[in-house]
């Protein structure tokens, strides 16, 4: 084992104080890259990447190096505040009054005790996605309290109902990325891994740059040519939200025109050989209940566990007990024929000839059947990857869009093998010194893969059983949903009544999420917030959501906080592929100011006052997998630092507690090839045919039939279809642009717009604060860059801003950088900058996928010039 | 920080049947709302499985408990975690024999998935 150290260096400065470099972790986006913060005489003067860590690999993006400007923002909150004005509304002054922590926590605890006695589900716990480290404290508080209602506001709602679900089912991980070190051909669909913020951000930037320098071809499918596309070999512009049909047409070419598939992979690693009956379900062995396959060796149907994979039929029609049935792969092959390149061209605008070329390049570069020796181990080699993320899955067709894209990998065997599409670390052999942190995907029901670990407790497979809603998001009914719009939808009461939610939420405990800006149109979110009896919010600044908050608690930021698992879990934000494992902590580089307190300690204090401290400890024991002698005692009072120490010793041994990590920052050890390339040696299959959808559909409909709701058939087919967005069906004259937002690489969520350095960079950028329209289209309408325009939806939602004409956008597209356009005085740097795209998004049942509840993130709009360029 | 059950918990009761053993039950989070007494001591037949113990608990505390922990009659929710003497167990695992002592049986339902 090699342990690299990033020591906390401390020496006397020339002045009277100290001069120290503190190894810690960034929190300007959820990538949580390792940093070093330089503190001189009590002032943090510089932040840079920590070269001893693979999480960031010593690099730090513009947001990260600018962090100290947010840290020292004079608008930071330093005292608890309580509203004096009971009236809540957008722009209505709450009449803030400073109160003591004692007053604040006493009032909160009294309300929480009452609510818990009535029905603990009335509490909703919500947090920003930006600070990954908030997950364990807030989830544990919620579990200890007894509420299932956890949410991550817009950051979660917009981000990954499709992406995380399917990455989990198909790759046992939270997300996917090319194996940059060995990949030769990567195709991105609405994703920017390696070119922007997000999972393993700075690590992936370095890896992607090295791969491009090595010669990896990179194709980016996106309505806009920005962060990933601009660095790509080829940009493929397409109509917003049509990535699925494009990918399925490529699959069609690969299967039905080229016939270049990885048969051994499909036979041994997917459910492609499983026989499907006329009811769309597996044909099962009457004795064992196992799915049957057709054994070409003995020419009969046998349970899949009894047949060598090489003998399993992928094609043909067979009869079992007189009933016709087909291997799942045969059905997929037939199904794909409805996605001809010509049909896909009509949907996507991508020329059929280009679709054929891209498919041919992908299949050819896959080098089906090849192997490579890595660290002395011979592993399958498929140097192609098709990846996707928010852009392609943020639509009504969320699940099928992502599944269609991932089928490209599955068809050529490029899933979790060298050079292929990798999950973020689905398998780990554990820390060598203790064996802890060990996990690996394994076969579950019907031989299909179950993730070795999962970030959100609710495993993607096997699917949960639909049941009458107990959760305000209805995810327990629509079990493919992770994040839900019903926390703030315009029809939430109607939805809850219709589906029989037995209670209504009363208290919102919010951590840093600015719901009013992050979810959808502000009036709808405002109305939902007004229904709460008490809203408590941990915040750095007053923001738009603060107008609805009753008690604001001044939080410490990441340079003042402690967390024992800033990079955890490995499936979320740790670089994939070969290299090293790395575990780092976050620790304070500066002290709290005024009465700022660390949220984790506040939650423990609050839990004690509410009387749920033993319950929160039990939740932490379970969530952190703490074992004796590090399990938390029910009734003892711990500081958060003590809990961090327990977790670190639990994972890395008694010698590697918090004290060791404070000094050394990170601990690393090498990966072995069977970890990133686990697929070949793991006896688990993935579903290219989603048979379980039939069962889920029936069960949902059985529950909802009494309220007259039937989940649409076209969203529950075992094979991927194209279900258009509502915007695709808008035919109203004049509404001829598809408005979409993109994640500006200069900003994270909504709060970095308050950072003066990032704001300055964004103002220099021609796109960050403007509305981007195709140059030819704009000029044909007499528009010129700098004109003031109004963008309006069919129902009258509108935003205004300066137009930027550019060749770098699809002719039908209208692109806006997400989450600018603040209007609150609490963030004066951000106020008035950019355009608030989410104002155009409806938050209701009709705009949520009936499959996974993903919000439809595009809108058909018309553009009107309302002012000349200055 | 070694986990050990509180000494102030109820003392071991008389066995209800020959060879029965006592188990100390700790219900946390939302489950604790269903059973304010913590720990709760239950006499159970020797060698029963965790699933069978949950069934007994359901009879004692009512259907709401089982609805909270069991996804189907034979499968618990993946977010429901069960520990015996601090070690994670599943439905098919059997309670250990603890001559002269008690096993601590902990049950908690964690929260659901998140995004990001």
Interface residues (C-beta under 8 A of the other chain):
Chain A: X30 X116 X117 X120 X121 X125 X129 X132 X135 X139 X142 X143 X144 X145 X146 X147 X148 X150 X151 X152 X155 X156 X157 X159 X160 X161 X164 X454 X455 X456 X457 X458 X459 X464 X465 X471 X475 X476 X482 X483 X572 X612 X614 X615 X618 X619 X621 X622 X623 X625 X627 X628 X629 X630 X631 X632 X633 X634 X635 X636 X646
Chain B: X1 X2 X3 X4 X6 X26 X28 X29 X30 X31 X32 X33 X38 X71 X72 X77 X78 X79 X81 X83 X86 X87 X88 X106 X108 X109 X110 X111 X112 X113 X114 X115 X116
